[in-house]
Amino acid sequence: MNVPHDHDVVGMPSQRRREWTLDTDPRTWPAFSRVTLRDGALTSDTLVARGGSGSDRHRKEFRRPPSEYLGAIPSEKYPAEAGRYHLFVAGLCPWASSTATARRLLGLEDVISMDVADGQSGAGWAFLDGASVGPWRDRDRPGGGRPFWLHEAYQLDDPRATTRITVPVLWDTQTNSVVSNDSWTILKMLSTAFAGMGEPSPEAAAMMSRDSNGNLTLTPAGRESEIENVHAEIYDALLNGVYKAGLGYFLNGNEENEAVRAAREGVYHKLEELDERLSRRRFLLGDELSAPDVRLAMNLFRWDVSYHDAFVLNGGLGGILVGGDGDDGDGYPHLRAYLRDLYVVMEPCVDFVAMRQYYRMPQAMEKAAGVEREEGEPVPLPDLRPIVASARQCAGPRP
């Protein structure tokens, strides 16, 4: 396995996470092209292919491929053991952030270790200070620790791997293998396989239900079908819908086709429907926080920072935490209260600065689609200060 040197990789993040401020603008970082693994080698990512011309372009749409790694804990290969497993995540990614959030809510910080990426690069997800597990721990080079790229984990698992280089990755430190890179599966496993191993905060414990053994859980027994149905409903229209709308738009050379239009309308409709639903109940399943809430919250926290502008989803009723455009100027008041309610226990996993990296994605997408960008001063990014201030406000009365 050939490990790149950071000076050989284009598009490396210019700053480490600890150096970020509320004014950090990732658009000033070097541009990158997305990559994937094919037969163990890095190659261009065809998920975002060059846009066609004429009628071909107008038929193009974004389709998310399924996750390739679907191992289970507990199993013969992967028993549920404290200190054995590790998460690789990124604050930019809502799918990865949902697993990091579940880990925190369930108090599993001392049970499952974790590394957070600094951003994307021309070699995939980059961890500028290296990795804290596996053969990459304390890997040195003159002048300090060497960066780690997530593709190294996939290649160690299988030197001939053909896979997208995605987060999250649940890594087994004993067998040096990828357990799963499916975020929904990982989230549920954290709640079931590691039940009772964590020490949740009192604030998080007050929101969750308990299983038959008295352990706090995000997947209450007897409600498995309801959880899957609710998640499928919000996934298609909203969680993945924002990507079908935004990335589909870039795939089509910054033009709206039928697929993009339908995705946009689906997003706006689902936001209004959820705003109404959460006017009558505190959480999606009722009075107690569950796994679908974690997924929904990680999506909604990104709305004002990135999806609304970076993905050109500026219809609907406007912002959620700030800038509502409804008839009364209040946008989605019940979604706003919902997020403020959850921010109390999710704040450490909500990285608003990392979410600004979505504004690097149009550049990468447009480059892959052959779209010419106009030169000139970049449009100012949404100010994070009022967004953070709104998230920290009291939710007020909730159902």
Residue pairs with C-beta under 8 A, 6 or more apart in sequence:
1 40
1 152
1 155
1 156
1 159
3 149
3 152
4 123
4 149
6 12
6 126
6 128
6 146
6 147
9 121
9 122
9 123
9 126
9 149
10 30
10 31
10 32
10 33
10 121
10 122
11 29
11 30
11 31
11 32
11 33
11 120
11 121
11 122
12 29
12 30
12 32
12 121
12 122
12 126
12 128
12 147
13 26
13 29
13 118
13 119
13 120
13 121
13 126
13 128
14 28
14 29
14 30
15 24
15 29
15 118
16 118
16 128
16 129
17 91
17 116
17 118
17 351
17 354
20 353
20 354
21 353
22 352
22 353
22 384
22 385
22 388
24 353
24 356
25 356
25 359
25 378
25 381
26 119
26 356
26 357
26 359
26 360
27 359
27 360
27 363
27 378
27 381
29 119
29 360
31 360
31 363
31 364
31 367
32 120
32 121
32 122
32 360
32 364
33 44
33 45
33 122
33 364
33 367
33 368
34 44
34 45
34 47
34 48
34 120
34 364
34 368
35 42
35 43
35 44
35 45
35 122
35 123
35 124
35 151
35 165
36 42
36 43
36 44
36 45
36 46
36 47
36 163
36 164
36 165
37 43
37 151
37 154
37 155
37 161
37 162
37 163
37 164
37 165
38 162
39 160
39 161
39 162
40 155
40 158
40 159
40 160
40 161
40 162
42 123
42 124
42 151
44 368
45 164
45 368
47 65
47 164
48 247
48 250
48 251
48 364
48 365
48 368
48 369
49 251
49 368
49 369
50 368
50 369
50 370
51 57
51 60
51 251
51 252
51 253
51 369
51 370
51 371
52 59
52 60
57 252
57 253
57 255
57 257
58 252
58 255
58 257
58 258
59 257
59 259
60 248
60 251
60 252
60 257
60 259
61 244
61 248
61 251
61 257
61 259
61 260
62 243
62 244
62 247
62 248
62 251
62 259
63 244
64 240
64 243
65 164
67 166
67 180
67 181
67 182
67 183
67 185
68 163
68 164
68 181
69 163
69 169
69 178
69 179
69 180
69 181
69 182
70 180
70 182
70 185
71 77
71 78
71 170
71 177
71 178
71 179
71 180
72 78
72 179
72 180
72 185
72 189
73 79
73 80
73 85
73 170
73 179
73 189
73 193
73 194
74 80
74 193
77 175
78 172
78 179
80 193
80 194
80 197
82 110
82 111
82 194
82 197
83 111
83 113
84 172
84 173
84 174
85 112
85 113
85 170
85 171
85 172
85 173
85 179
86 112
86 113
86 114
86 115
86 132
86 133
86 134
86 170
86 171
86 173
87 99
87 100
87 103
87 112
87 113
87 114
87 115
87 168
87 169
87 170
87 171
87 186
88 96
88 114
88 115
88 117
88 125
88 127
88 131
88 150
88 153
88 167
88 168
88 169
88 171
89 96
89 97
89 99
89 100
89 114
89 115
89 116
89 117
89 167
89 168
90 96
90 97
90 116
90 117
90 119
90 125
90 167
90 354
91 97
91 116
91 117
91 349
91 351
91 353
91 354
91 355
92 117
92 119
92 120
92 351
92 354
92 355
92 357
92 358
93 167
93 168
94 239
94 295
94 298
94 299
94 301
94 302
95 166
95 167
95 168
95 183
95 298
96 167
96 168
96 183
97 298
97 349
97 350
97 351
98 183
98 187
98 294
98 295
98 298
99 168
99 170
99 183
99 186
99 187
99 190
100 114
100 116
100 168
100 349
101 294
101 297
101 298
101 346
101 349
102 187
102 190
102 191
102 218
102 291
102 294
103 109
103 112
103 114
103 190
104 204
104 345
104 346
104 348
104 349
105 200
105 204
105 208
105 218
105 289
105 294
105 345
105 346
106 190
106 191
106 194
106 198
106 200
106 204
106 216
106 218
107 198
107 199
107 200
107 201
107 204
108 190
108 194
108 197
108 198
109 198
110 198
110 199
111 194
111 197
111 198
112 190
112 194
113 132
113 133
115 127
115 131
115 132
115 133
115 148
116 127
117 125
117 126
117 127
117 150
117 167
118 126
118 127
118 128
118 129
119 125
119 126
119 354
119 357
119 360
120 126
120 357
120 360
120 364
121 149
123 149
123 151
124 149
124 150
124 151
124 165
125 149
125 150
125 151
125 165
125 167
126 147
126 148
126 149
126 150
127 147
127 148
127 149
127 150
128 147
129 145
129 147
130 136
130 137
130 138
130 139
130 145
130 146
130 147
130 148
131 137
131 139
131 148
131 153
133 171
133 173
134 153
134 156
134 171
134 173
134 176
135 156
135 176
136 148
136 152
138 145
139 145
139 146
139 148
140 146
150 165
150 167
150 169
151 165
153 169
153 171
153 178
154 161
154 163
154 165
154 169
154 178
155 161
156 176
157 176
157 177
157 178
163 181
166 181
167 181
168 181
168 183
168 186
169 178
169 180
169 181
170 178
170 179
170 180
170 181
170 186
170 189
171 177
171 178
171 179
172 178
172 179
180 186
180 189
184 231
184 291
184 295
187 218
187 291
187 294
187 295
188 218
188 219
188 291
190 218
191 217
191 218
191 219
191 291
192 217
192 219
195 211
195 213
195 215
195 217
196 213
196 215
198 216
200 208
200 216
201 345
203 344
203 345
204 216
204 289
204 345
205 216
207 283
207 288
207 289
207 345
208 216
208 217
208 218
208 288
208 289
208 290
209 216
209 217
209 220
209 288
209 290
210 216
210 217
211 217
211 220
211 221
212 221
218 289
218 290
218 291
218 294
219 227
219 290
219 291
220 227
220 285
220 288
220 290
223 285
223 290
226 285
227 285
227 290
227 291
227 292
230 284
230 285
230 292
231 291
231 292
231 295
234 270
234 274
234 284
234 292
234 295
234 296
234 299
235 295
236 266
237 266
237 267
237 269
237 270
238 266
238 267
238 270
238 271
238 274
238 296
238 299
239 295
239 296
239 299
241 263
241 266
241 267
241 270
242 263
242 267
242 299
242 307
242 311
242 313
243 311
244 259
244 260
244 263
245 260
245 263
245 264
245 266
245 267
245 311
245 312
245 313
246 307
246 310
246 311
246 312
246 313
247 311
247 361
247 365
248 257
248 259
248 260
248 263
249 255
249 256
249 260
249 311
249 312
250 361
250 362
250 365
250 366
250 369
250 371
251 365
251 369
252 260
252 369
253 369
253 370
253 371
254 366
254 371
256 264
264 313
264 315
267 313
267 316
268 313
268 315
268 316
268 317
271 316
271 317
271 320
271 332
271 335
272 316
272 317
272 332
274 296
274 335
275 332
275 333
275 334
275 335
276 334
277 284
278 284
278 334
278 335
278 337
278 338
278 399
279 334
279 399
280 399
281 287
281 399
282 338
282 341
282 398
282 399
283 289
283 290
283 293
283 338
284 290
284 292
284 293
284 296
285 292
285 293
289 342
293 342
297 338
297 339
297 342
297 346
298 349
298 350
299 307
300 320
300 335
300 338
300 339
301 321
301 339
301 343
301 346
301 350
301 352
301 355
301 391
302 355
302 358
303 319
303 320
303 321
304 319
304 320
304 321
304 322
304 323
304 382
304 387
305 352
305 355
305 356
305 358
305 382
305 384
305 387
306 355
306 356
306 358
306 359
307 313
307 358
308 314
308 318
308 319
308 382
309 381
309 382
310 358
310 359
310 361
310 362
311 358
316 325
317 324
317 325
317 326
317 331
317 332
318 324
318 325
318 326
318 331
319 325
319 331
320 331
320 332
320 335
320 336
320 339
321 336
321 339
321 387
321 390
321 391
322 386
322 387
322 390
323 331
324 330
324 331
324 332
324 333
324 336
325 331
326 332
336 390
337 395
337 396
337 398
338 395
338 398
339 391
340 390
340 391
340 392
340 393
340 394
340 395
340 396
341 395
341 398
343 350
343 391
343 392
347 391
347 392
350 391
352 384
352 387
352 388
353 384
356 381
356 384
359 381
363 373
366 373
